[in-house]
Every structure is written in structure tokens, then in C-alpha cells.
Amino acid sequence: MNSLDGSALIRSGRFAKAGMSTGTNYIKHYLGNSLPIKKLHQDKPTLNRKNAISIFKELSKLKGLPLKLAQGMSMDTGLLPIEFMEVMSSAQYSVPPMNRALVRTQFKRNFNEYPENIFQSFDYDAFAAATIGQVHHATNSNGVRLVVKVQYPNVRKSIYSDLKLLSFFGKQFFKGVNFEHYLEEVRKTILEETDYIKEGRNIQKFRDIFLSDEIIFPEYKESTSNEKILTMTFLEGDHLDQMLKKGPRQNIKNKYGQIMWNFFHENINSSNNTFHADVHPGNFLFCEGVKLGVIDFGCIKVFPDQFIKSCIRLVQNYLNGSHQNFLKELEYMGFIKKVSSQSEKEKKIQILFSNLAEILGSIYEKSIFDFGNKKFREDLNNLFQNAMEIREVRGSEQFIFFNRITFGLMSILMKLEAKIETSESREIILNTDC
């Protein structure tokens, strides 16, 4: 890779290529299965995997926003075949890296020095390549192990190009919806991720608020960081899939799940409404001593106070059995147009949100909730499918990232099949003054 393509024409061409590859795979599948030649036959999972690989191949070249979408595809929503989820979960690890010369150029532009003159050691072979930048091992003069994130060139330009495409496709799918203010929220948040100084300060902020014996964060190294290059201390641990392949005991999975569950409820309980808003398996490490490591801080959201209070009131009303107040809160939040409306569409939307409240509320109604429960997974997946049929976006633009937090967390806990104690979190919700 020499540079990130920023041209809207080139990037839309790659999207088109992904679509053509998928179409070709389908033709081969149906043609091969119709012929009396056994070796040409393939099953549906094989077709799904081939299509996922074709799409991921093009998205990984684009990086940036398309890789964010790939990460979203890896969530267990039931909208895509499991083969897509498995392939797209590679979005944090299997991206083609920048070459050595381009890494050196980035350092020269931003520090007027090459990395070997800044660090005691620097490994030019990236060990991870993510959506905005790629990650290298290094050590400082004291021999401390470091992680150095180097931003891809032209990434901001590519984001603007991709947002134009997203706007076009969004308007086609969500007919008659004012899509722009939702897109503006995405634009603002994604562009903030390109400022590594801001991300470094986010690391320090989370260390100050949430550091504990169970949850750990890297240390931000300001002297060797700037807007395009970020340095932090290295955390040793496994990503979710790596940890699960080792066959951990159920009590270990429960403990990890509990830490993650408690962490996000502490986000709710914090006085400044600060949330880690990129809840994806690639952004967490499962560390020795059953500690959870958080390693990416580009997407941090400080939600408006009234928005968080409204979300909490919604849950409080459901848990307290106040259905009418629950519906009124939905109306206040812009999800339903009028509680008294009798239109078929409004009825469907009311039922959808009532079902969502019942599914998520069931977690808090038991002192111990089992995220390995197959019925919970099936109910949640069916809800996503019903939501897609409505083809309308409503409510605050803040829900774009609040939903990513909520359902990203659910997806990880379901993969862990963790059993979670929920009494304390229920008290946090019910006792929060709104």
C-alpha cells in the first residue's frame, strides 16, 4: 500500500467491484449446483464465506469508514449469515498494512525524524491494522514496551468521500427521511477519531475515571505523540476469539463478562456521561489475572445530559411497569409520533419498541442473567429483522452511537456466553435521578 485512496470515484469503484465479485460468486454457485459434476457443487455456508471474503477484500483496501461498517457486520444481529460475522471480525487484524517507506514518510512529516531516532526500538512490521491507522511495537529509552499507532495518509479525505456515498445509499434505503442530521453525527464523530492528540487525552481521561483492579488502560505517552501518531504503553492480553479458542472455564467467562457489564454501567453512573462508544471485540483485551484491557479510545462519546436521562427514564418506566409513561417517553424521544395514533405503521413501531424493552428488560429482571440463552439471542435477532422491515430512522442522532454501545456489548457477552449478576446494575438504573 502506497497511500489511501481519497477519490470518491476510486472508492465507489471498489464498492462496485465488491458487488460484482459477490454476484459472480452467486452465478458460479447456482450454475455449479445445477450441473451433474459433484466437484462443482458447494453448500450455502461456502457461498456465504466466499462472498464475505470478496467484500472484506475490497473494504480492507479502502480502510476508514468501510472498515467501520465491516466491524458492524461482525455483531451478532441475525441480519447476516454467521460466515459473514466470522470473516468481518477480522476487520481489526487482517488489513493490508502500509509499507515501510510510507511509515517512515509519516514520521518524517510529523516529527521531522524517523522512528529509529525517536524510540530505542521500532518494529516496521505492523502487528495490527485498524480503520484509521496501523499499530507497531516499539520500546522507549527505559526499555518500556510501547504501542505506536500510525495514521494512514489521506484518511480524512477518504472519510469525506465515503460519507457522500453513505448519504446517497442512505437516502435510497430510508425514503422520505431527513438523513442529513444523522449523517452529520457520524461525520463529526468519525473525523474526531483522526485526531490522535484527542485520543491520547481520552486515554488519560478514562484512566482517571475508571482505572481499577479489574479494568486496565494503557498510559498515553504525550512526548512521542501528535495528531497523526499516537504512542501508549503496551498491554499484554488476548482478543476475544483468541481467548475463547483456549477453552476458558465458565467461571472465567462469567468474570470477564461481569467486568465488561459493570464497566459500561459505570459509564452510565459517571457524572459526565462519558462512554466508550466503539464496542467491538478488537478494542478489548482479556488479560492475565482476569483483567479487562481497553485499548482504543478514538470513539469516545460525551452524551447530552437530557439524552442519557431520557434513556434511563425509558428503562425505569418499563421496569416499574408504567407502560403509559414508557410510551410517552418514546414520543418525547421522537420514536413514535403520537401515543394515541392508530395508524398501522405507528402501531408496528410501538410494538417494536415494546418488544425491545421486553428483551433488554429481561436482563434486569433476573438476579443472574445467562447471555448464552439461545432464546435471548433468537429474540434479539428477530427484533433486528423486524426493525429492518420498517425502513425508517427516528429519534435522536445520539442513538447511532448509543445503539452501537448497547448492541456491541450484547454481542460480546453472547459470544462469551457469560452469566452476569445484574442486581447492582438494576439499582444503578432505578436509583438514578432523572
Steps between C-alpha positions, in 0.01 A plus 500: 500500500646838397221734610132491589270572208310821573318537169124441517514349149770248590334408827155456348667281236630271774150472648372409152776241462398337827141479372610352168714237675202403715277472195756281322518271804120457493502418128775239552309355796169453320660393172732252674220347703285458189765295320544125555865549604540436871826693543330821381230479766525718810276558800353832615754556784784469246328755274446734795865476600620569143275806477614628839865458400438682169335793677757512779786497246374826345399664828842427649664689214274799564552503880338792687119506509451180292697306762276650768208350308683165485540508877127564529433195283688286753236568769260216574180662373360210298480722190796332331613137476745385767770466232485877442541565871803273518674658200414859595634449852842513332446871440730584790785264413525398133519833317784552247758727671687804371845422367818592690578804282160655565529449876836678490345782297221544755755533782715741304199720423376505858820486710768596250667178617486132411364258763839341572623842614201547734470156658760257631342240270222514242354207306406610149279192458158603633343246735149640450337718237175672590255744343693827538857385551730202555682395814870428565705365789771726642700560820613825659842586645403331829412176322124545559291320239291738293228497237531761225198569281580661163213660309443418134568791260190664345269336754297819560451550127388138464245546781342797321477294180346202680247718681374629166443142390337415833270800462395384153427142601336607827255724315414214265432257783327738745261669260350829618726524807713804582821303505743792519502570875569131567781509246641815661531313832693222325718753317587693817581190706700316234707811420578543871662155487762638261634731775744285697568779752131484593520121523802524729310732731209255495736227624604717793138596570391136521797411720403778738133397517488121460841342580457216752635160601280338234514741206825640363600760244826584325694814592504783246851611403452862399865577412496252210147572379331754277188525282613219266714278726390366839724329756378307804629221723447140388238280668551122489184298435282306258220625279163335547533229234854415614385467859200284411717263293691417818181353646468707819286365784149641537587688819779683314264601218249614761763713672612669178138562402423645841792743477383620159137526614600698811732727300222618272262554790772708667496705176127559568573583864781746422415865554623612157314247277828378347469172307736279305293492180690255279399172662670251273701188598816646347499784753521281811760262641439213737806515721674278753349503848151542348542868420336681210722728292354785293731602217324735256367843593433670167121477529410643840159661539390756756123479463273796581366475854134512395556218250646267765227591749234427240653158426508419872140617549396269216654198677368611840146526364522151351648338812240675720219373277390849393410419138326832431798704622724271296304589186498870588880489535524337158292788362720757678810334351354515149460125446124510468310797363203482734406250769132518400572444129318203349688478170634156414857629474490667841354186654785295351759740639339498846502119496863498385615718790284315750662176385845656526425616853376152591815335362749740661288539812512123554871538580425718803203295617718206605771517765723292271455521122639238261620658173550149363121458499405411142151649528646840594722490191210391276267768639763771449575383146129491411464855632781624272333335202163662584670839544656479153157443345377840624776682308477822693739686730356682799614648828810695594815469292669413830351151467737419213782450749288414805363201306852403398592492868192303606496238227879478477502412870219245452691339211819457705314363803313251279829381350633457853176323599553674833274477802472851648384624840267791425365611842754780542452633147121491546540716812719745304223536240210525744673736743636745245325835543350607169 
